[in-house]
Amino acid sequence: MAAASYDYEDPSHYEADSATHRPQQDHQPYDPSFVPDSVKTFVVHLYRHIREKNVYEIHQMYEGSFQKLSDRLFKDTPWPSVDAVAPYVDHDHVFCLLYKEMWFRHLYARLSPTPKQRIDSWDNYCSLFQVVLHGVVNMQLPNQWLWDMVDEFVYQFQSFCQYRAKMKNKTEQEIALLRQYDQAWNVYGVLNFLQALVEKSMIVQILEQEKEGLEQFTATDGYDYNGGSNVLKVLGYFSMVGLLRVHCLLGDYHTGLKCLTPIDISQSGVYTIVIGSHITTIYHYGFANLMLRRYVEAIREFSKILLYIFKTKQYHQKSPQYEQILKKNEQMYALLAISLSLCPQVKLVTEDVNTQLREKYGDKMIRMQRYDDEAYALYDELFSYACPKFITPSAPVYEEPLVNYNQDAYRLQLKLFLYEVKQQQLLSGVRTFLKLYSTISIGKLASYMEVDEPTVRSILMTYKHKTHVVDGDGKVTSNADVDFYINDDTIHVVESKTTKRYGDYFMRQIIKLEEIINDMDRVKLD
């Protein structure tokens, strides 16, 4: 269908419409039943494109027109109610659920939802996911929209848990509402929906069959070119990322990583097509590995995604997700600084990322190596800035006095993290000595460290334990840049070899040469 047959982004269209809409912009009372002409045009065409499975046009309207209409007409008010637009879309049940999903997302982004609106949004997600799981959905929707559904679902769950945990200043009406709707945003309900989408979509089996060449899920970006629907499959796929995120918010990192196992993050996949999905996946994957002491894996993945953002962020400047991309970028640099301070494997980081990291955190990273009170304060500061907003999913205690417990989960994770940092303090001294020698007797090391030999043996065992972890495949791997073995009371040091990267160096020199040649070409000789 030719896009020229209508133009819902034509400025003159809005000007004609603004006369009828101006009262809302002048902060008059919001009228949910008032539908401007441009919104009628928007929903009619979006409905038609969804019925025709025109993914390109749906994406243009979803990413472009919806944002432009929101900026122009609904900066500080909600969109018209679903009941007001339903007559223009044949009262189509599924379209109305999709419209409400966008309606609530706009409300959360631009305004503050009321307690009842938070609960109504939960009910809408329940209805929408029930249709996907148990109905016949014959639609193709853009990956961006399907990712946003899962992302927003988890975000609103997190937001509700934070809201519910701030009990101190709750009114009697709010408490009555929480008691009445005690199943809304229940953690088991959230996990069950995500898990049900994974299982019903059979996405795990599809990804397995793809490895054997029997499926083409990644090759087609998740879309179905045989007249079917991509909705359940892609929602199931993104739900694995959603499960990782929820389990990270709960502090259950093992389970979170297990949920992501079917996706091979060493390869590009459907999760890398949508920038928000790519960043969310690697942020939570890296954070979970950091908390499980798998520092090498965290460093490797943070370095890869930060290089990707460094090279591509200029292409996303007009994207609604741009601010979120920049925020996550800064948080991941902080997490990379933490990982490298605990496990100095700088060779895993590309030069571009390392340069950016030194500019942002070079001074702090030097101070974090000291393991004094200032270093702990810096670990605390970076962790608090970069960690997810942990949640306590349990229902509140309604007895007086009412207390806020929204910070409890964060404080517990911070305490566990700093406890791990403290344990690393012992290791910094022994690591320094091991880097100086290829062989050294235990007695000599004990005298240098000013402790007795049994204590040195204990410290060396701690070093071995703290620098070795069980990876996702159940294998014991080393995080250490300096390792050792003991033979006849003599410590033999094995230092990992740094692989020299010539490629980065030559690429930078080629770019410099090209710049010089361009400058020379501009010079006009007399």
Disulfide bonds with the S-S distance in Angstrom:
none
